[in-house]
Amino acid sequence: DTSHFVNIFEAAPTLSLPQLHEIQAAQADLAQSREEYDAHRIVVETQFKERMRQQIEAAKAAVFKQVQHKREEMRAAERQQCQRDRLRNDQLVHSFRLAESQLKEAL
């Protein structure tokens, strides 16, 4: 965008040659500064995006780890419940068989 630059040819009749050279040098410095700024901005934006990507990946990994841990807890609780149910069933079968044998003896 050069719309902010002084049109040297329009200003030429009222400016001296050293003034024109000074304007040209200032315009060149400004153009270089803009290029450097744009390059720096791109680097900063890229670094920011990379940090955000890393933070998102870390958050995803943390959530995945929490979910995995919760699943393991639920499986452990389910295994314990199955063991309790199996023990209770075994006790009921034993009680039933004992009662059945006592009934046979009584008859």
N, CA, C and O atoms as a DFTB+ gen file, in Angstrom:
428 C
 N C O
     1  1       0.860      -1.185       0.000
     2  2       0.000       0.000       0.000
     3  2       0.892       1.229       0.000
     4  3       1.617       1.472       0.964
     5  1       0.843       1.991      -1.056
     6  2       1.690       3.185      -1.174
     7  2       0.859       4.460      -1.152
     8  3       1.370       5.529      -1.485
     9  1      -0.409       4.369      -0.766
    10  2      -1.275       5.546      -0.791
    11  2      -0.834       6.612       0.205
    12  3      -1.173       7.786       0.055
    13  1      -0.082       6.205       1.218
    14  2       0.363       7.174       2.235
    15  2       1.660       7.885       1.809
    16  3       2.073       8.856       2.443
    17  1       2.298       7.400       0.736
    18  2       3.545       8.024       0.289
    19  2       3.248       9.357      -0.401
    20  3       2.210       9.536      -1.038
    21  1       4.177      10.267      -0.252
    22  2       4.069      11.550      -0.949
    23  2       4.412      11.296      -2.419
    24  3       5.433      10.682      -2.728
    25  1       3.559      11.767      -3.308
    26  2       3.874      11.640      -4.723
    27  2       4.936      12.679      -5.034
    28  3       4.666      13.879      -5.089
    29  1       6.147      12.188      -5.235
    30  2       7.304      13.074      -5.403
    31  2       7.125      13.970      -6.623
    32  3       7.540      15.129      -6.608
    33  1       6.514      13.443      -7.672
    34  2       6.370      14.236      -8.892
    35  2       5.387      15.382      -8.708
    36  3       5.545      16.443      -9.312
    37  1       4.358      15.168      -7.864
    38  2       3.419      16.265      -7.585
    39  2       4.074      17.323      -6.709
    40  3       3.819      18.516      -6.878
    41  1       4.918      16.891      -5.772
    42  2       5.536      17.823      -4.834
    43  2       6.811      18.426      -5.396
    44  3       7.321      19.408      -4.857
    45  1       7.330      17.854      -6.467
    46  2       8.633      18.261      -7.003
    47  2       8.780      19.756      -7.266
    48  3       9.828      20.316      -6.942
    49  1       7.801      20.418      -7.829
    50  2       8.017      21.847      -8.110
    51  2       8.269      22.679      -6.857
    52  3       8.920      23.720      -6.949
    53  1       7.781      22.263      -5.691
    54  2       7.921      23.090      -4.495
    55  2       9.040      22.599      -3.585
    56  3       9.336      23.257      -2.587
    57  1       9.684      21.449      -3.896
    58  2      10.720      20.903      -3.029
    59  2      12.084      20.993      -3.684
    60  3      12.224      20.966      -4.907
    61  1      13.086      21.103      -2.821
    62  2      14.462      21.106      -3.339
    63  2      14.912      19.661      -3.540
    64  3      14.279      18.735      -3.033
    65  1      15.991      19.470      -4.271
    66  2      16.517      18.137      -4.539
    67  2      16.884      17.409      -3.251
    68  3      16.552      16.230      -3.135
    69  1      17.560      18.041      -2.258
    70  2      17.844      17.346      -1.000
    71  2      16.558      16.920      -0.278
    72  3      16.509      15.849       0.326
    73  1      15.527      17.757      -0.344
    74  2      14.260      17.396       0.286
    75  2      13.638      16.179      -0.403
    76  3      13.109      15.282       0.254
    77  1      13.711      16.165      -1.745
    78  2      13.181      15.016      -2.483
    79  2      13.923      13.739      -2.108
    80  3      13.306      12.693      -1.911
    81  1      15.269      13.827      -2.010
    82  2      16.076      12.657      -1.608
    83  2      15.722      12.211      -0.191
    84  3      15.660      11.015       0.095
    85  1      15.495      13.169       0.680
    86  2      15.115      12.851       2.062
    87  2      13.758      12.133       2.103
    88  3      13.573      11.186       2.866
    89  1      12.825      12.590       1.285
    90  2      11.507      11.952       1.217
    91  2      11.639      10.531       0.670
    92  3      11.033       9.594       1.190
    93  1      12.436      10.389      -0.381
    94  2      12.632       9.060      -0.963
    95  2      13.275       8.109       0.058
    96  3      12.877       6.948       0.155
    97  1      14.252       8.589       0.808
    98  2      14.919       7.762       1.817
    99  2      13.933       7.387       2.926
   100  3      13.923       6.246       3.390
   101  1      13.116       8.330       3.344
   102  2      12.118       8.067       4.387
   103  2      11.095       7.050       3.895
   104  3      10.685       6.165       4.648
   105  1      10.681       7.171       2.632
   106  2       9.725       6.226       2.067
   107  2      10.345       4.819       1.990
   108  3       9.668       3.828       2.264
   109  1      11.612       4.736       1.621
   110  2      12.294       3.443       1.548
   111  2      12.410       2.834       2.946
   112  3      12.186       1.638       3.130
   113  1      12.765       3.677       3.939
   114  2      12.844       3.194       5.325
   115  2      11.485       2.692       5.814
   116  3      11.393       1.657       6.473
   117  1      10.438       3.441       5.481
   118  2       9.093       3.047       5.889
   119  2       8.695       1.720       5.236
   120  3       8.125       0.847       5.891
   121  1       8.991       1.576       3.965
   122  2       8.657       0.329       3.267
   123  2       9.414      -0.846       3.888
   124  3       8.852      -1.926       4.071
   125  1      10.694      -0.628       4.211
   126  2      11.486      -1.694       4.835
   127  2      10.941      -2.016       6.230
   128  3      10.853      -3.184       6.608
   129  1      10.577      -0.986       6.989
   130  2      10.021      -1.201       8.321
   131  2       8.725      -2.002       8.246
   132  3       8.477      -2.883       9.069
   133  1       7.903      -1.684       7.247
   134  2       6.650      -2.437       7.077
   135  2       6.936      -3.899       6.739
   136  3       6.273      -4.796       7.258
   137  1       7.905      -4.140       5.884
   138  2       8.266      -5.521       5.533
   139  2       8.783      -6.262       6.760
   140  3       8.420      -7.416       6.987
   141  1       9.625      -5.608       7.549
   142  2      10.157      -6.228       8.765
   143  2       9.029      -6.501       9.772
   144  3       8.989      -7.551      10.413
   145  1       8.117      -5.529       9.892
   146  2       6.982      -5.695      10.796
   147  2       6.125      -6.876      10.350
   148  3       5.746      -7.722      11.160
   149  1       5.823      -6.924       9.051
   150  2       5.006      -8.024       8.529
   151  2       5.694      -9.370       8.760
   152  3       5.041     -10.339       9.147
   153  1       6.998      -9.436       8.525
   154  2       7.733     -10.687       8.742
   155  2       7.697     -11.069      10.221
   156  3       7.491     -12.235      10.559
   157  1       7.897     -10.090      11.098
   158  2       7.875     -10.349      12.537
   159  2       6.472     -10.786      12.977
   160  3       6.328     -11.702      13.787
   161  1       5.447     -10.130      12.444
   162  2       4.060     -10.472      12.776
   163  2       3.765     -11.907      12.371
   164  3       3.109     -12.635      13.116
   165  1       4.233     -12.320      11.217
   166  2       4.010     -13.692      10.756
   167  2       4.687     -14.677      11.703
   168  3       4.106     -15.707      12.045
   169  1       5.911     -14.371      12.128
   170  2       6.625     -15.244      13.068
   171  2       5.861     -15.337      14.390
   172  3       5.666     -16.428      14.924
   173  1       5.434     -14.194      14.910
   174  2       4.711     -14.167      16.187
   175  2       3.384     -14.933      16.065
   176  3       3.027     -15.704      16.956
   177  1       2.667     -14.721      14.975
   178  2       1.398     -15.432      14.777
   179  2       1.632     -16.937      14.681
   180  3       0.873     -17.726      15.245
   181  1       2.677     -17.327      13.971
   182  2       2.994     -18.750      13.824
   183  2       3.350     -19.359      15.175
   184  3       2.895     -20.453      15.508
   185  1       4.165     -18.649      15.952
   186  2       4.533     -19.147      17.282
   187  2       3.296     -19.255      18.180
   188  3       3.144     -20.228      18.919
   189  1       2.420     -18.258      18.111
   190  2       1.200     -18.274      18.911
   191  2       0.328     -19.470      18.528
   192  3      -0.169     -20.186      19.398
   193  1       0.145     -19.680      17.234
   194  2      -0.671     -20.800      16.765
   195  2      -0.068     -22.125      17.221
   196  3      -0.798     -23.039      17.604
   197  1       1.249     -22.234      17.184
   198  2       1.913     -23.469      17.618
   199  2       1.711     -23.689      19.119
   200  3       1.440     -24.810      19.551
   201  1       1.842     -22.616      19.918
   202  2       1.599     -22.745      21.365
   203  2       0.158     -23.159      21.633
   204  3      -0.095     -24.009      22.486
   205  1      -0.790     -22.563      20.909
   206  2      -2.202     -22.925      21.084
   207  2      -2.416     -24.391      20.700
   208  3      -3.130     -25.113      21.396
   209  1      -1.808     -24.830      19.607
   210  2      -1.943     -26.218      19.176
   211  2      -1.394     -27.159      20.246
   212  3      -2.004     -28.181      20.559
   213  1      -0.227     -26.800      20.806
   214  2       0.374     -27.625      21.857
   215  2      -0.519     -27.670      23.097
   216  3      -0.693     -28.728      23.703
   217  1      -1.084     -26.523      23.473
   218  2      -1.965     -26.483      24.643
   219  2      -3.222     -27.306      24.406
   220  3      -3.690     -28.002      25.307
   221  1      -3.767     -27.230      23.202
   222  2      -4.953     -28.018      22.875
   223  2      -4.625     -29.500      22.927
   224  3      -5.395     -30.291      23.471
   225  1      -3.479     -29.883      22.360
   226  2      -3.070     -31.292      22.387
   227  2      -2.858     -31.763      23.831
   228  3      -3.247     -32.876      24.185
   229  1      -2.244     -30.919      24.659
   230  2      -2.029     -31.280      26.065
   231  2      -3.372     -31.431      26.787
   232  3      -3.544     -32.345      27.594
   233  1      -4.315     -30.539      26.499
   234  2      -5.636     -30.628      27.125
   235  2      -6.360     -31.896      26.678
   236  3      -6.989     -32.578      27.487
   237  1      -6.265     -32.204      25.390
   238  2      -6.889     -33.432      24.877
   239  2      -6.285     -34.654      25.567
   240  3      -7.004     -35.567      25.973
   241  1      -4.957     -34.663      25.697
   242  2      -4.287     -35.797      26.339
   243  2      -4.714     -35.919      27.799
   244  3      -4.929     -37.027      28.291
   245  1      -4.839     -34.794      28.489
   246  2      -5.255     -34.822      29.895
   247  2      -6.677     -35.355      30.026
   248  3      -6.958     -36.163      30.910
   249  1      -7.573     -34.908      29.153
   250  2      -8.954     -35.390      29.196
   251  2      -8.999     -36.877      28.870
   252  3      -9.711     -37.638      29.525
   253  1      -8.240     -37.292      27.858
   254  2      -8.199     -38.710      27.495
   255  2      -7.712     -39.543      28.677
   256  3      -8.252     -40.615      28.951
   257  1      -6.691     -39.049      29.375
   258  2      -6.145     -39.764      30.528
   259  2      -7.196     -39.866      31.642
   260  3      -7.342     -40.916      32.269
   261  1      -7.924     -38.771      31.882
   262  2      -8.976     -38.784      32.902
   263  2     -10.077     -39.776      32.542
   264  3     -10.553     -40.525      33.395
   265  1     -10.477     -39.774      31.270
   266  2     -11.528     -40.689      30.820
   267  2     -11.046     -42.133      30.965
   268  3     -11.786     -43.004      31.425
   269  1      -9.803     -42.371      30.568
   270  2      -9.238     -43.721      30.672
   271  2      -9.197     -44.168      32.139
   272  3      -9.537     -45.310      32.449
   273  1      -8.785     -43.275      33.033
   274  2      -8.728     -43.585      34.463
   275  2     -10.131     -43.897      34.996
   276  3     -10.324     -44.847      35.755
   277  1     -11.099     -43.084      34.586
   278  2     -12.485     -43.297      35.041
   279  2     -13.004     -44.636      34.535
   280  3     -13.691     -45.349      35.266
   281  1     -12.686     -44.984      33.298
   282  2     -13.112     -46.281      32.757
   283  2     -12.502     -47.427      33.554
   284  3     -13.169     -48.417      33.855
   285  1     -11.221     -47.276      33.892
   286  2     -10.559     -48.313      34.688
   287  2     -11.219     -48.450      36.057
   288  3     -11.411     -49.561      36.551
   289  1     -11.565     -47.317      36.668
   290  2     -12.263     -47.355      37.959
   291  2     -13.605     -48.058      37.822
   292  3     -13.981     -48.864      38.674
   293  1     -14.327     -47.751      36.748
   294  2     -15.641     -48.358      36.543
   295  2     -15.509     -49.861      36.292
   296  3     -16.315     -50.645      36.795
   297  1     -14.505     -50.266      35.523
   298  2     -14.290     -51.703      35.285
   299  2     -13.940     -52.420      36.586
   300  3     -14.418     -53.525      36.839
   301  1     -13.109     -51.789      37.405
   302  2     -12.736     -52.391      38.694
   303  2     -13.979     -52.539      39.579
   304  3     -14.181     -53.578      40.207
   305  1     -14.803     -51.498      39.620
   306  2     -16.032     -51.554      40.422
   307  2     -16.961     -52.642      39.883
   308  3     -17.595     -53.365      40.652
   309  1     -17.036     -52.752      38.561
   310  2     -17.881     -53.782      37.948
   311  2     -17.365     -55.183      38.282
   312  3     -18.151     -56.080      38.588
   313  1     -16.039     -55.369      38.224
   314  2     -15.446     -56.667      38.591
   315  2     -15.759     -57.014      40.047
   316  3     -16.115     -58.150      40.357
   317  1     -15.624     -56.026      40.939
   318  2     -15.921     -56.262      42.354
   319  2     -17.382     -56.640      42.541
   320  3     -17.698     -57.547      43.312
   321  1     -18.279     -55.943      41.833
   322  2     -19.706     -56.261      41.944
   323  2     -19.973     -57.670      41.426
   324  3     -20.765     -58.406      42.013
   325  1     -19.320     -58.047      40.334
   326  2     -19.504     -59.408      39.797
   327  2     -19.004     -60.452      40.802
   328  3     -19.628     -61.497      40.986
   329  1     -17.875     -60.156      41.445
   330  2     -17.350     -61.082      42.453
   331  2     -18.328     -61.205      43.627
   332  3     -18.569     -62.309      44.117
   333  1     -18.891     -60.077      44.079
   334  2     -19.877     -60.113      45.174
   335  2     -21.122     -60.892      44.752
   336  3     -21.659     -61.687      45.524
   337  1     -21.575     -60.655      43.518
   338  2     -22.756     -61.373      43.022
   339  2     -22.475     -62.874      42.932
   340  3     -23.325     -63.686      43.298
   341  1     -21.294     -63.245      42.451
   342  2     -20.931     -64.655      42.337
   343  2     -20.885     -65.313      43.714
   344  3     -21.386     -66.422      43.895
   345  1     -20.278     -64.622      44.685
   346  2     -20.197     -65.140      46.051
   347  2     -21.609     -65.320      46.622
   348  3     -21.914     -66.350      47.224
   349  1     -22.455     -64.323      46.431
   350  2     -23.840     -64.391      46.925
   351  2     -24.582     -65.555      46.264
   352  3     -25.311     -66.288      46.931
   353  1     -24.393     -65.723      44.952
   354  2     -25.028     -66.842      44.246
   355  2     -24.526     -68.182      44.787
   356  3     -25.303     -69.112      45.002
   357  1     -23.209     -68.258      45.001
   358  2     -22.640     -69.496      45.547
   359  2     -23.238     -69.799      46.925
   360  3     -23.547     -70.950      47.235
   361  1     -23.399     -68.751      47.751
   362  2     -23.989     -68.934      49.082
   363  2     -25.441     -69.402      48.973
   364  3     -25.880     -70.274      49.723
   365  1     -26.176     -68.815      48.037
   366  2     -27.577     -69.220      47.847
   367  2     -27.672     -70.668      47.374
   368  3     -28.516     -71.426      47.850
   369  1     -26.809     -71.049      46.441
   370  2     -26.806     -72.436      45.951
   371  2     -26.469     -73.384      47.103
   372  3     -27.102     -74.426      47.272
   373  1     -25.465     -73.006      47.886
   374  2     -25.078     -73.837      49.030
   375  2     -26.248     -73.970      50.020
   376  3     -26.549     -75.070      50.483
   377  1     -26.899     -72.851      50.338
   378  2     -28.039     -72.866      51.265
   379  2     -29.172     -73.713      50.705
   380  3     -29.796     -74.488      51.431
   381  1     -29.438     -73.562      49.395
   382  2     -30.497     -74.351      48.772
   383  2     -30.172     -75.839      48.850
   384  3     -31.038     -76.638      49.205
   385  1     -28.946     -76.223      48.526
   386  2     -28.556     -77.636      48.563
   387  2     -28.616     -78.196      49.985
   388  3     -29.022     -79.338      50.196
   389  1     -28.207     -77.379      50.953
   390  2     -28.263     -77.797      52.346
   391  2     -29.718     -78.024      52.755
   392  3     -30.049     -79.037      53.372
   393  1     -30.575     -77.075      52.406
   394  2     -31.994     -77.200      52.737
   395  2     -32.608     -78.420      52.035
   396  3     -33.426     -79.143      52.603
   397  1     -32.178     -78.622      50.767
   398  2     -32.689     -79.762      49.998
   399  2     -32.280     -81.089      50.657
   400  3     -33.090     -82.008      50.779
   401  1     -31.021     -81.173      51.077
   402  2     -30.552     -82.418      51.716
   403  2     -31.235     -82.621      53.065
   404  3     -31.551     -83.752      53.436
   405  1     -31.465     -81.532      53.802
   406  2     -32.156     -81.662      55.083
   407  2     -33.600     -82.107      54.880
   408  3     -34.136     -82.886      55.668
   409  1     -34.227     -81.602      53.810
   410  2     -35.588     -82.000      53.497
   411  2     -35.643     -83.480      53.138
   412  3     -36.554     -84.187      53.569
   413  1     -34.686     -83.950      52.362
   414  2     -34.631     -85.371      51.971
   415  2     -34.445     -86.235      53.210
   416  3     -35.054     -87.298      53.326
   417  1     -33.606     -85.785      54.133
   418  2     -33.380     -86.534      55.384
   419  2     -34.639     -86.576      56.219
   420  3     -34.945     -87.587      56.852
   421  1     -35.371     -85.472      56.219
   422  2     -36.595     -85.398      57.027
   423  2     -37.699     -86.277      56.460
   424  3     -38.571     -86.737      57.197
   425  1     -37.666     -86.510      55.148
   426  2     -38.698     -87.334      54.534
   427  2     -38.278     -88.745      54.642
   428  3     -38.993     -89.639      54.189
